[in-house]
Amino acid sequence: MGRYEILKLVGEGSFGWVYQAIDNYTSQFVAIKQLKPNGDPSACEPEILALQNLEHPNIVSLKGVEHQDDDVFFIFEYMEGSLGDLINERRSRRIPFSEAEIRSLSRQVLQGLEFMHHQRGFMHRDLKPENLLVNNGVIKISDLGTATEIDCGDQFHHHYVTTRWYRAPEMLFRAFVKHERLRPFEYDEKVDMWAMGTIIAELFLMWPLFKGDDAPDQLYKICHVIGAPTWDSWTEGMFLATFMKMPKLGPENGVGLRALMPYASESAIDLIESLCSWDPSKRPSAKEALQHPFFKRGQNVDAPPGFSYCTHTRNNVVPKMTELSTMQPILGAY
């Protein structure tokens, strides 16, 4: 069979397919991400380069990038499933996360972000539960296809890279710019911190905090919870809204996070509120967030249980890629 033996298909997206496989050299499970045939291999280079620079216990490990004919394969360490999967399973079984579990998961993601942002100068730009992989209580940041350097010189960023429900307000505002050429603009790693705030809230709620249908509705959903921005809370944003002649945002007063999460501690509410600040400059960095009182409420935490549906059984329906052993490495990624 060669080095890798495919066990089953575990995911499919616009990029291609993800398989669970066994590395016959090490007898360990791996995840193989195969790009669709019409994919552009050069489009993977930013993700490869980001992963090569981001070796951390809370960032998924890239074991190799290989190609066979016109097909490109990413070889990753195997993780049981995503945080999104775990939330869905918990919700279906009506088992909420304890605050200790939320603290453990959040701390690990923030540790990965602190390394990514401040030690390597990258931002993720599409942080969401589906892009956080979980295995035996360990959580790792994955899917760095949109990751980019924070200081990119004269290169501007786009507003639509982040999934809408986790998209920061400064990115949502750009959807109101009429001319596409004016939509790229500068922003920084604080877009990841906004997403992190929404993810922590989702762990308490078991449901996305802001679930808008489009950019205007997303802003309305945000205002409904935290209230509309003001000149005091986000001066730069109000100038931008005036310049773009945006409709008035509302409601002015939100229901507040406490009304949505009456069972969360004061420190948890305070952390989420700070991360979900309209003004990016008022959001804590990952390093600052790790120093928040929320993470100082005792050292003993419960590791989330594994997925009840995850069993390592062979799936003969999935076609075997019998020639994987002949793939050649590209970009020297190991």
C-alpha positions as CSV (number, residue, x, y, z in Angstrom):
1,M,0.0,0.0,0.0
2,G,2.9,2.3,0.5
3,R,3.5,4.8,3.3
4,Y,0.0,6.1,3.8
5,E,-3.2,4.0,3.9
6,I,-6.4,5.9,3.7
7,L,-9.0,4.9,6.3
8,K,-11.9,7.2,5.6
9,L,-13.1,10.6,4.3
10,V,-13.5,13.0,7.2
11,G,-14.3,16.3,5.4
12,E,-14.8,18.0,2.1
13,G,-14.8,21.7,1.2
14,S,-14.3,24.1,-1.7
15,F,-10.5,23.4,-1.4
16,G,-10.8,19.6,-1.7
17,W,-11.0,16.6,0.6
18,V,-9.6,15.6,4.0
19,Y,-8.9,11.9,4.8
20,Q,-7.9,10.1,7.9
21,A,-4.9,7.8,7.1
22,I,-2.3,5.7,8.8
23,D,1.4,6.5,8.3
24,N,2.7,2.9,7.9
25,Y,6.3,4.1,8.7
26,T,5.3,5.4,12.2
27,S,1.9,3.6,12.7
28,Q,0.4,6.9,13.6
29,F,-2.8,8.5,12.3
30,V,-2.4,11.5,10.0
31,A,-4.8,13.8,8.1
32,I,-4.3,14.1,4.4
33,K,-5.7,17.2,2.8
34,Q,-6.0,16.7,-1.0
35,L,-6.6,19.7,-3.2
36,K,-9.2,19.5,-5.9
37,P,-7.7,18.9,-9.4
38,N,-8.6,22.4,-10.6
39,G,-6.9,24.0,-7.6
40,D,-3.8,26.1,-8.1
41,P,-0.9,24.6,-6.3
42,S,0.8,28.0,-6.1
43,A,-2.1,29.2,-4.0
44,C,-1.0,26.9,-1.2
45,E,2.4,28.5,-0.8
46,P,1.2,31.2,1.7
47,E,-0.3,28.5,3.9
48,I,2.8,26.3,3.6
49,L,5.1,29.2,4.5
50,A,2.9,30.2,7.4
51,L,2.9,26.7,8.8
52,Q,6.6,26.4,8.5
53,N,7.0,29.5,10.7
54,L,4.4,28.5,13.2
55,E,5.5,25.4,15.1
56,H,3.7,25.5,18.4
57,P,1.9,23.0,20.6
58,N,-1.4,24.9,20.0
59,I,-1.0,25.2,16.2
60,V,-1.6,22.1,14.0
61,S,1.6,20.5,12.8
62,L,2.3,20.2,9.1
63,K,4.3,17.0,8.5
64,G,4.8,17.4,4.8
65,V,3.5,18.8,1.6
66,E,3.7,16.5,-1.4
67,H,2.5,16.2,-4.9
68,Q,1.7,13.4,-7.3
69,D,1.2,14.4,-11.0
70,D,-1.1,17.5,-10.8
71,D,-2.4,16.7,-7.3
72,V,-1.2,18.4,-4.1
73,F,-1.4,16.8,-0.7
74,F,-0.9,18.3,2.8
75,I,0.1,15.8,5.5
76,F,-1.0,17.0,9.0
77,E,-1.0,15.5,12.4
78,Y,-4.4,13.8,13.0
79,M,-6.9,15.5,15.3
80,E,-10.2,14.0,16.4
81,G,-12.4,16.8,15.2
82,S,-13.1,20.5,15.3
83,L,-14.3,22.6,18.1
84,G,-17.4,23.2,16.0
85,D,-18.0,19.4,15.9
86,L,-17.5,19.3,19.7
87,I,-20.0,22.1,20.3
88,N,-22.6,20.5,18.0
89,E,-22.1,17.1,19.8
90,R,-22.4,18.7,23.2
91,R,-25.5,20.6,22.2
92,S,-27.2,17.5,20.8
93,R,-26.5,15.7,24.0
94,R,-27.4,18.8,26.1
95,I,-24.1,18.8,27.9
96,P,-22.9,22.4,28.3
97,F,-19.2,23.2,28.8
98,S,-18.1,23.9,32.3
99,E,-16.3,27.2,32.9
100,A,-13.2,25.2,33.7
101,E,-13.4,23.6,30.3
102,I,-14.0,26.9,28.6
103,R,-11.0,28.3,30.5
104,S,-8.7,25.5,29.4
105,L,-9.8,25.7,25.7
106,S,-9.5,29.5,25.6
107,R,-6.1,29.6,27.2
108,Q,-4.7,27.1,24.7
109,V,-6.0,29.1,21.7
110,L,-4.7,32.3,23.1
111,Q,-1.3,30.7,23.7
112,G,-1.3,29.8,20.0
113,L,-2.4,33.3,19.0
114,E,0.3,34.9,21.2
115,F,2.9,32.9,19.5
116,M,1.5,33.6,16.0
117,H,0.9,37.3,16.6
118,H,3.8,38.5,18.7
119,Q,6.6,35.9,18.2
120,R,6.1,35.3,14.5
121,G,4.2,38.3,13.2
122,F,1.3,36.5,11.6
123,M,-2.5,36.9,11.9
124,H,-4.9,34.1,11.1
125,R,-7.9,36.1,9.7
126,D,-10.4,33.3,9.8
127,L,-10.6,32.1,13.3
128,K,-13.7,30.1,14.1
129,P,-14.7,26.9,15.8
130,E,-14.4,24.9,12.6
131,N,-10.8,26.0,12.3
132,L,-9.8,24.9,15.8
133,L,-9.0,21.2,16.1
134,V,-9.5,19.2,19.3
135,N,-7.9,16.0,20.4
136,N,-8.1,14.6,24.0
137,G,-8.5,18.0,25.6
138,V,-5.8,19.7,23.4
139,I,-6.9,22.4,21.0
140,K,-4.9,23.6,18.0
141,I,-5.3,26.4,15.5
142,S,-5.6,25.1,11.9
143,D,-6.5,26.1,8.4
144,L,-4.0,28.9,7.8
145,G,-4.9,29.4,4.2
146,T,-5.8,33.0,4.9
147,A,-2.9,33.7,7.4
148,T,-0.7,36.6,6.5
149,E,2.0,38.7,8.0
150,I,0.7,41.5,10.1
151,D,3.3,44.0,8.8
152,C,2.8,43.5,5.1
153,G,4.3,46.8,3.9
154,D,2.2,48.5,1.2
155,Q,0.0,45.5,0.7
156,F,-3.6,46.0,1.9
157,H,-5.9,43.4,3.2
158,H,-9.5,42.4,2.2
159,H,-12.5,42.6,4.3
160,Y,-14.2,39.3,3.4
161,V,-11.6,36.7,4.4
162,T,-13.1,36.0,7.8
163,T,-16.3,34.0,8.1
164,R,-19.1,36.6,8.6
165,W,-20.2,35.5,12.1
166,Y,-16.7,36.0,13.5
167,R,-15.8,39.0,11.4
168,A,-14.6,42.1,13.2
169,P,-16.6,45.4,12.8
170,E,-13.7,47.1,11.0
171,M,-14.0,44.5,8.3
172,L,-17.8,44.5,8.2
173,F,-17.8,48.3,7.6
174,R,-15.9,47.8,4.3
175,A,-18.8,45.9,2.8
176,F,-20.5,49.3,2.5
177,V,-17.8,50.7,0.3
178,K,-19.3,50.9,-3.2
179,H,-16.1,50.6,-5.2
180,E,-14.4,47.2,-5.0
181,R,-11.0,48.8,-5.5
182,L,-11.4,50.8,-2.3
183,R,-12.3,47.8,-0.2
184,P,-8.8,46.6,0.6
185,F,-7.6,48.4,3.7
186,E,-5.2,48.1,6.7
187,Y,-6.1,46.2,9.8
188,D,-4.1,44.1,12.3
189,E,-4.2,41.0,14.5
190,K,-7.0,42.5,16.6
191,V,-9.4,41.0,14.1
192,D,-8.4,37.6,15.5
193,M,-9.0,38.9,19.0
194,W,-12.6,39.9,18.1
195,A,-13.1,36.4,16.7
196,M,-11.7,34.9,19.9
197,G,-14.2,36.9,22.0
198,T,-17.1,35.5,19.9
199,I,-15.7,31.9,20.2
200,I,-15.5,32.1,24.0
201,A,-19.1,33.4,24.1
202,E,-20.2,30.5,21.8
203,L,-18.7,28.0,24.3
204,F,-21.0,29.5,26.9
205,L,-24.0,29.8,24.7
206,M,-23.5,26.6,22.6
207,W,-24.6,28.8,19.7
208,P,-22.9,31.6,17.6
209,L,-23.0,35.0,19.4
210,F,-23.6,37.0,16.3
211,K,-25.3,35.1,13.5
212,G,-26.0,37.6,10.7
213,D,-27.4,36.9,7.2
214,D,-25.2,39.5,5.5
215,A,-22.9,42.4,6.6
216,P,-25.8,44.9,7.5
217,D,-27.6,42.2,9.5
218,Q,-24.3,41.1,11.1
219,L,-23.8,44.7,12.4
220,Y,-27.4,44.8,13.6
221,K,-26.8,41.5,15.5
222,I,-23.7,43.0,17.1
223,C,-25.6,46.2,18.1
224,H,-28.4,44.1,19.5
225,V,-26.0,42.6,22.0
226,I,-23.4,45.3,22.8
227,G,-25.1,48.4,21.5
228,A,-24.2,50.7,18.6
229,P,-20.8,52.3,18.5
230,T,-20.5,55.9,19.6
231,W,-17.9,58.7,19.1
232,D,-16.6,57.8,22.6
233,S,-16.4,54.1,22.1
234,W,-15.0,54.1,18.5
235,T,-14.1,57.5,17.1
236,E,-12.3,56.2,14.1
237,G,-15.2,53.9,13.2
238,M,-17.7,56.8,13.4
239,F,-15.5,58.9,11.1
240,L,-15.4,56.0,8.7
241,A,-19.2,55.5,8.9
242,T,-19.8,59.2,8.2
243,F,-17.4,59.2,5.3
244,M,-19.1,56.1,3.7
245,K,-22.5,57.5,4.4
246,M,-23.5,54.3,6.2
247,P,-27.0,54.0,7.6
248,K,-27.3,54.7,11.3
249,L,-26.4,51.7,13.3
250,G,-28.8,50.4,16.0
251,P,-30.1,49.6,18.4
252,E,-28.2,52.1,20.4
253,N,-28.4,50.0,23.6
254,G,-27.8,46.3,23.5
255,V,-29.3,43.7,25.8
256,G,-25.8,43.0,27.1
257,L,-23.8,39.8,27.5
258,R,-25.0,39.2,31.0
259,A,-28.6,38.8,29.8
260,L,-27.4,36.2,27.4
261,M,-25.1,34.4,29.8
262,P,-26.5,34.7,33.3
263,Y,-24.5,31.7,34.5
264,A,-21.1,33.0,33.4
265,S,-18.7,34.5,35.9
266,E,-18.0,38.2,36.0
267,S,-14.5,37.7,34.8
268,A,-15.7,35.7,31.8
269,I,-18.2,38.5,30.9
270,D,-15.5,41.1,31.3
271,L,-13.0,39.2,29.1
272,I,-15.6,38.7,26.3
273,E,-16.7,42.4,26.5
274,S,-13.1,43.6,26.2
275,L,-12.4,41.2,23.2
276,C,-15.6,42.3,21.5
277,S,-14.9,46.0,21.7
278,W,-15.9,48.1,18.7
279,D,-12.5,49.9,18.7
280,P,-9.7,47.4,17.8
281,S,-7.2,49.4,19.9
282,K,-9.3,48.7,23.0
283,R,-9.2,44.9,22.5
284,P,-6.5,43.2,24.5
285,S,-3.6,41.4,22.8
286,A,-3.4,37.7,23.2
287,K,-0.6,38.2,25.8
288,E,-2.8,40.7,27.7
289,A,-5.8,38.4,27.5
290,L,-3.8,35.5,29.1
291,Q,-3.2,37.8,32.1
292,H,-6.9,38.4,32.5
293,P,-8.5,37.4,35.9
294,F,-10.6,34.8,34.0
295,F,-7.5,32.7,33.7
296,K,-6.5,33.0,37.4
297,R,-9.5,31.2,38.9
298,G,-7.6,28.0,40.0
299,Q,-5.3,25.8,38.1
300,N,-7.3,22.6,37.9
301,V,-9.3,22.3,34.7
302,D,-11.3,19.5,33.2
303,A,-10.3,18.4,29.8
304,P,-13.2,18.1,27.4
305,P,-14.1,14.5,26.6
306,G,-13.4,13.0,23.3
307,F,-15.9,12.7,20.5
308,S,-18.3,9.8,21.1
309,Y,-18.7,9.2,17.4
310,C,-15.0,9.1,16.5
311,T,-13.9,5.6,16.0
312,H,-10.8,4.5,14.1
313,T,-12.5,2.0,11.8
314,R,-11.5,1.4,8.2
315,N,-13.9,2.6,5.5
316,N,-13.6,0.5,2.4
317,V,-15.9,2.7,0.5
318,V,-13.3,5.5,0.3
319,P,-11.0,4.8,-2.7
320,K,-7.5,4.0,-1.7
321,M,-4.7,6.3,-3.0
322,T,-2.3,3.5,-3.7
323,E,0.4,5.7,-5.2
324,L,0.8,8.0,-2.2
325,S,4.2,6.5,-1.5
326,T,5.5,7.9,-4.8
327,M,4.6,11.5,-4.0
328,Q,7.5,14.0,-4.0
329,P,8.0,16.8,-1.5
330,I,7.7,20.4,-2.6
331,L,9.0,23.6,-1.0
332,G,11.1,21.5,1.4
333,A,8.2,21.3,3.9
334,Y,8.7,18.7,6.5
